[in-house]
Amino acid sequence: MRRMGAPGDRNAASLQDDRKLRRPRLIAGVVSVVVLIGLFVTSLYRAPEPAWTIVLAVIACALAVALVLGVRSGRRRQ
């Protein structure tokens, strides 16, 4: 007996599983942190406004903390 439903129903569980996206998201986050650190170092030498240096440092630190917390919570769920 065939189950009634939309053609994509059998793939719904696999589409909602984001374990396959874990590595690309981690790589994108690390690249973002590296870019922000590069901007921070550049702004130390060429910043017309010192406030931007502080803003870049805070953003880079916040992103790094968010990445670490995301990795830790992802490992607990597995």
Backbone torsions as a table, in degrees:
resi	resn	phi	psi	omega
1	MET	NA	132.1	179.9
2	ARG	-84.1	141.2	176.7
3	ARG	-82.9	137.5	-179.8
4	MET	-85.8	145.0	177.7
5	GLY	157.4	-177.0	179.8
6	ALA	-73.4	155.5	-178.3
7	PRO	-59.9	-28.3	-177.3
8	GLY	-92.8	7.5	-176.7
9	ASP	-62.5	-36.5	-177.1
10	ARG	-69.7	-20.4	178.5
11	ASN	-95.4	1.4	-175.3
12	ALA	-61.9	-41.9	-179.4
13	ALA	-65.0	-41.9	-179.5
14	SER	-70.3	-30.3	177.8
15	LEU	-72.3	-29.4	-179.8
16	GLN	-84.3	-12.6	179.4
17	ASP	-83.3	117.1	-176.7
18	ASP	-102.6	19.4	178.0
19	ARG	-64.7	-28.5	179.1
20	LYS	-70.4	-23.3	-179.4
21	LEU	-90.5	-2.0	-175.6
22	ARG	-60.0	-50.9	-178.3
23	ARG	-65.3	-47.1	178.5
24	PRO	-61.5	-37.5	177.8
25	ARG	-65.6	-40.1	178.8
26	LEU	-65.3	-43.0	178.5
27	ILE	-63.1	-43.1	178.7
28	ALA	-63.2	-39.1	178.2
29	GLY	-65.9	-42.6	179.1
30	VAL	-65.4	-41.3	177.3
31	VAL	-61.6	-40.3	179.0
32	SER	-63.1	-42.5	179.0
33	VAL	-64.5	-41.9	179.7
34	VAL	-63.5	-41.6	178.0
35	VAL	-63.7	-43.4	179.0
36	LEU	-65.2	-37.3	176.5
37	ILE	-65.9	-39.2	176.0
38	GLY	-62.4	-41.7	176.5
39	LEU	-64.2	-37.6	178.8
40	PHE	-62.9	-47.3	-179.8
41	VAL	-64.0	-42.1	178.0
42	THR	-62.8	-39.9	-178.3
43	SER	-69.9	-22.9	175.8
44	LEU	-64.7	-32.1	-177.3
45	TYR	-92.7	-30.5	-170.6
46	ARG	-127.6	16.9	-174.1
47	ALA	-76.0	124.1	174.4
48	PRO	-76.6	-23.5	-178.6
49	GLU	-129.9	114.9	-176.8
50	PRO	-63.4	-19.2	-179.8
51	ALA	-64.2	-33.5	179.8
52	TRP	-65.0	-32.2	177.8
53	THR	-63.3	-42.9	179.5
54	ILE	-67.6	-41.3	179.2
55	VAL	-62.3	-44.4	178.6
56	LEU	-62.7	-40.0	178.8
57	ALA	-64.1	-42.7	-179.9
58	VAL	-65.8	-42.8	179.9
59	ILE	-64.7	-43.6	179.8
60	ALA	-63.1	-42.6	178.8
61	CYS	-66.1	-42.0	179.9
62	ALA	-64.4	-40.8	179.0
63	LEU	-66.7	-40.2	178.2
64	ALA	-64.0	-42.1	177.9
65	VAL	-64.5	-41.6	178.5
66	ALA	-63.1	-38.9	177.2
67	LEU	-63.7	-45.2	-179.9
68	VAL	-63.2	-44.3	179.3
69	LEU	-65.3	-38.1	177.7
70	GLY	-65.2	-40.6	178.4
71	VAL	-67.3	-42.5	-179.5
72	ARG	-65.7	-42.5	-179.3
73	SER	-70.4	-32.8	177.0
74	GLY	-66.4	-34.7	179.1
75	ARG	-75.6	-29.6	177.1
76	ARG	-69.1	-34.8	-177.5
77	ARG	-72.0	-22.9	-175.5
78	GLN	-77.4	NA	NA
